[in-house]
Amino acid sequence: MGKTMKLVEVYRAIGEAEALIIKSLLESNDIPCLLKSHAAPSVHVFTVDGMGEVKVMVSESKAEEARSLIGEQDSV
């Protein structure tokens, strides 16, 4: 069987829309990612006790590159 890929959190979005923007940025730079949330998509319009937060997860080997890309966007 194949190797297990360890995923790490590189960004915590306030909601699904922000998470999708980050996902698009990463995937356009050949960094596959996964969105992880405690709530069903589109249920929470705002964050209440972290329930509307969406974690952006990437493979551990791509984490530094992903954080760098996200940091560049935050400074624009």
N, CA and C of each residue as an Amber inpcrd file, in Angstrom:
protein
   228
   0.8340000  -1.1940000   0.0000000   0.0000000   0.0000000   0.0000000
   0.8710000   1.2470000   0.0000000   0.2700000   2.3970000  -0.3430000
   1.0240000   3.6370000  -0.4300000   1.3420000   4.2280000   0.9240000
   2.2040000   5.2210000   0.8970000   2.5760000   5.9260000   2.1340000
   1.4110000   6.7680000   2.6210000   1.3430000   6.9370000   3.9290000
   0.3580000   7.8230000   4.5150000   0.9400000   9.2280000   4.5180000
   0.1650000  10.1860000   4.0150000   0.6330000  11.5590000   3.9560000
   0.1280000  12.3080000   5.1830000   1.0440000  12.9100000   5.9330000
   0.6510000  13.6830000   7.1100000   0.2060000  15.0730000   6.6600000
  -0.9890000  15.4640000   7.1090000  -1.5210000  16.7920000   6.7970000
  -1.3130000  17.7140000   7.9830000  -0.9720000  18.9590000   7.6950000
  -0.8000000  19.9640000   8.7370000  -1.6240000  21.1990000   8.3880000
  -2.0440000  21.9140000   9.4150000  -2.8200000  23.1380000   9.2200000
  -1.8810000  24.2780000   8.8410000  -2.2190000  24.9870000   7.7490000
  -1.4050000  26.1360000   7.3470000  -2.1670000  27.4510000   7.4570000
  -3.4900000  27.3550000   7.6230000  -4.2860000  28.5780000   7.7020000
  -5.6240000  28.2430000   8.3580000  -6.1520000  29.2000000   9.1130000
  -7.4700000  29.0380000   9.7250000  -8.3420000  30.1770000   9.2050000
  -9.2920000  29.8350000   8.3440000 -10.1680000  30.8350000   7.7250000
 -11.3680000  31.1160000   8.6170000 -11.9250000  32.3060000   8.4950000
 -13.0760000  32.7090000   9.2820000 -14.3480000  32.0430000   8.7660000
 -14.3710000  31.6510000   7.5280000 -15.5510000  30.9860000   6.9650000
 -15.2070000  30.2620000   5.6860000 -16.2030000  29.6240000   5.1280000
 -16.0170000  28.8260000   3.9180000 -15.5180000  29.6560000   2.7350000
 -16.0420000  30.8640000   2.5630000 -15.6510000  31.6980000   1.4240000
 -14.1570000  32.0210000   1.4670000 -13.6670000  32.4320000   2.6320000
 -12.2400000  32.7440000   2.7740000 -11.4020000  31.4870000   2.5440000
 -11.8550000  30.3690000   3.0720000 -11.1250000  29.1090000   2.9090000
 -11.0210000  28.7210000   1.4320000 -12.0860000  28.9430000   0.6840000
 -12.0710000  28.6050000  -0.7430000 -11.0980000  29.4820000  -1.5220000
 -10.9590000  30.7330000  -1.1080000  -9.9870000  31.6310000  -1.7570000
  -8.5680000  31.1180000  -1.5140000  -8.2640000  30.7440000  -0.2710000
  -6.9400000  30.2180000   0.0720000  -6.6940000  28.9050000  -0.6700000
  -7.7110000  28.0410000  -0.7210000  -7.5980000  26.7560000  -1.4310000
  -7.2660000  26.9900000  -2.9020000  -7.9490000  27.9370000  -3.5200000
  -7.7110000  28.2640000  -4.9210000  -6.2810000  28.7660000  -5.1360000
  -5.8110000  29.6350000  -4.2370000  -4.4440000  30.1530000  -4.3160000
  -3.4310000  29.0080000  -4.2690000  -3.6060000  28.1240000  -3.3040000
  -2.6540000  27.0200000  -3.1370000  -2.6960000  26.0700000  -4.3260000
  -3.8980000  25.6890000  -4.7470000  -4.0100000  24.7380000  -5.8530000
  -3.4920000  25.3200000  -7.1650000  -3.6150000  26.6310000  -7.3520000
  -3.0720000  27.2530000  -8.5660000  -1.5460000  27.2720000  -8.5500000
  -0.9640000  27.0030000  -7.3830000   0.4910000  26.9020000  -7.2450000
   0.9230000  25.4480000  -7.0050000   0.0960000  24.5110000  -7.4750000
   0.3910000  23.0700000  -7.3920000   0.5800000  22.5630000  -5.9620000
  -0.2050000  23.1010000  -5.0370000  -0.1910000  22.6140000  -3.6520000
  -1.5940000  22.0980000  -3.3380000  -1.7840000  20.7750000  -3.4160000
  -3.1020000  20.2210000  -3.0880000  -3.4350000  20.4910000  -1.6250000
  -4.7050000  20.7540000  -1.3420000  -5.0890000  21.0080000   0.0410000
  -6.4760000  20.4480000   0.3340000  -6.7800000  20.4130000   1.6110000
  -8.0370000  19.8820000   2.1050000  -8.6060000  20.8960000   3.0820000
  -9.9110000  21.1080000   3.0210000 -10.5680000  22.0100000   3.9610000
 -11.2440000  21.1780000   5.0330000 -11.0510000  21.5690000   6.2800000
 -11.5780000  20.8040000   7.4110000 -12.3700000  21.7490000   8.3120000
 -13.6140000  21.3680000   8.6100000 -14.4840000  22.2120000   9.4300000
 -15.2760000  21.3520000  10.3930000 -15.7100000  21.9520000  11.4920000
 -16.5530000  21.2480000  12.4600000 -18.0230000  21.3720000  12.1040000
 -18.3530000  22.2000000  11.1290000 -19.7520000  22.4300000  10.7690000
 -19.9930000  22.0330000   9.3160000 -21.2380000  21.7880000   9.0000000
 -21.5910000  21.5100000   7.6100000 -21.3450000  22.7730000   6.7820000
 -20.9070000  22.6400000   5.5280000 -20.6540000  23.8210000   4.6870000
 -21.8770000  24.7300000   4.5990000 -21.6240000  26.0130000   4.5850000
 -22.6360000  27.0570000   4.4040000 -23.6620000  27.1540000   5.5330000
 -23.4510000  26.5060000   6.6600000 -24.3940000  26.5900000   7.7750000
 -24.1550000  27.8700000   8.5590000 -22.8830000  28.2010000   8.8130000
 -22.5530000  29.3750000   9.6220000 -22.0580000  30.5150000   8.7450000
 -22.7310000  31.6480000   8.8450000 -22.3020000  32.8250000   8.1090000
 -21.1710000  33.5240000   8.8500000 -21.1180000  33.3510000  10.1450000
 -20.0810000  33.9650000  10.9730000 -19.5800000  32.9360000  11.9800000
 -18.4560000  33.2520000  12.6070000 -17.8370000  32.3200000  13.5450000
 -18.4210000  32.4890000  14.9450000 -18.8480000  31.3840000  15.5330000
 -19.3210000  31.3650000  16.9150000 -18.5250000  30.2760000  17.6230000
 -17.6830000  30.6790000  18.5570000 -16.8420000  29.7160000  19.2760000
 -16.0660000  28.7970000  18.3450000 -15.6060000  29.3330000  17.2130000
 -14.8020000  28.5500000  16.2910000 -15.5820000  27.6300000  15.3790000
 -16.9000000  27.5800000  15.5000000 -17.6830000  26.6510000  14.6880000
 -17.6750000  26.9970000  13.2060000 -17.5260000  28.2720000  12.8560000
 -17.5070000  28.6590000  11.4510000 -16.1140000  28.6290000  10.8500000
 -15.1160000  28.3180000  11.6730000 -13.7400000  28.2890000  11.1900000
 -13.5210000  27.0920000  10.2690000 -12.6940000  27.3160000   9.2620000
 -12.3250000  26.2490000   8.3410000 -10.8040000  26.1780000   8.3170000
 -10.2710000  25.0050000   8.6070000  -8.8240000  24.8100000   8.5900000
  -8.3970000  24.3990000   7.1920000  -7.3320000  25.0360000   6.7090000
  -6.7600000  24.6660000   5.4200000  -5.5660000  23.7570000   5.7100000
  -5.6480000  22.5370000   5.2150000  -4.6480000  21.5110000   5.4990000
  -3.8810000  21.1610000   4.2170000  -2.5590000  21.0080000   4.3490000
  -1.7210000  20.5660000   3.2270000  -0.7700000  19.4910000   3.7330000
  -0.1250000  18.8070000   2.8080000   0.8540000  17.8060000   3.2280000
   2.0130000  18.5090000   3.9320000   2.5720000  17.8160000   4.8990000
   3.6570000  18.3930000   5.7010000   4.8010000  18.8890000   4.8200000
   5.0750000  18.1810000   3.7300000   6.1870000  18.5510000   2.8490000
   5.9350000  19.8580000   2.0950000   4.6760000  20.2860000   1.9810000
   4.3330000  21.5210000   1.2640000   3.9460000  22.6640000   2.2020000
   3.9830000  22.4180000   3.5110000   3.4840000  23.3950000   4.4800000
   4.2170000  24.7230000   4.4290000   5.5310000  24.6810000   4.3960000
   6.2920000  25.9340000   4.4030000   6.0100000  26.7580000   3.1470000
   5.9660000  26.0960000   2.0010000   5.6700000  26.7820000   0.7370000
   4.2580000  27.3880000   0.7850000   3.3080000  26.6400000   1.3210000
   1.9270000  27.1240000   1.4260000   1.8470000  28.3450000   2.3320000
   2.4810000  28.2780000   3.5000000   2.4560000  29.4190000   4.4260000
   3.0860000  30.6530000   3.8020000   4.1400000  30.4500000   3.0300000
   4.8070000  31.5610000   2.3600000   3.8650000  32.2240000   1.3540000
   3.1780000  31.4200000   0.5580000   2.2280000  31.9690000  -0.4200000
   1.0970000  32.7300000   0.2750000   0.5750000  32.1470000   1.3380000
  -0.5290000  32.7950000   2.0640000  -0.0310000  34.1000000   2.6790000
   1.1600000  34.1150000   3.2160000   1.7450000  35.3290000   3.8020000
   1.9230000  36.4350000   2.7860000   2.3150000  36.0570000   1.5670000
   2.4680000  37.0500000   0.4950000   1.1320000  37.6930000   0.1760000
   0.0470000  36.9200000   0.1830000  -1.2870000  37.4550000  -0.1140000
  -1.7730000  38.3580000   1.0130000  -1.4700000  38.0130000   2.2560000
  -1.8940000  38.8280000   3.3920000  -1.2500000  40.2050000   3.3910000
  -0.0730000  40.3030000   2.7950000   0.6460000  41.5860000   2.8090000
   0.2820000  42.4830000   1.6300000  -0.5890000  42.0170000   0.7270000
  -0.9750000  42.8220000  -0.4500000  -2.0300000  43.8200000  -0.0790000
